[in-house]
């Protein structure tokens, strides 16, 4: 076997033909945190939807992104875009108290939000609305603290 010296995609050597500079967002991006809390009433019904945040389409979500669903009023947690209800999360509340849609080293590692959500291209506006959807009537009043942690250049 040959001994090799390799490099990650963060290393650029302008002396080597074909070497591509590192994506500045991934190499030197700044961490942005958007924190909020969503409340629902016991009378909220199936089909209800809640606008959580507008995020840059190029944002790279970090594993620290979370939705604390322990006291949420719905049994099913469904989070995505306004039109693709479960693009980011679709699981029961009983699965875990804190939903983390981005796991360290998973298939979405280092991808921009528009790709994580399964969009063919980033929207022209440059922003994507993230929404929580109700797939059944609320089981009770509740609240869901959440935080989006992401990289931006």
GISUL-V547206 format. One record per helix or strand of 2 or more residues. SS is the DSSP state (2 for helix, 1 for strand). FROM is the first residue (numbers start at 1). LEN is the number of residues. If there is no record, write none. Layout:
BEGIN
ss | from | len
SS | FROM | LEN
SS | FROM | LEN
END
This chain:
BEGIN
ss | from | len
2 | 24 | 5
1 | 30 | 11
1 | 49 | 8
1 | 60 | 2
1 | 66 | 3
1 | 76 | 5
1 | 89 | 4
2 | 93 | 3
1 | 98 | 2
2 | 113 | 4
1 | 127 | 7
1 | 142 | 11
END
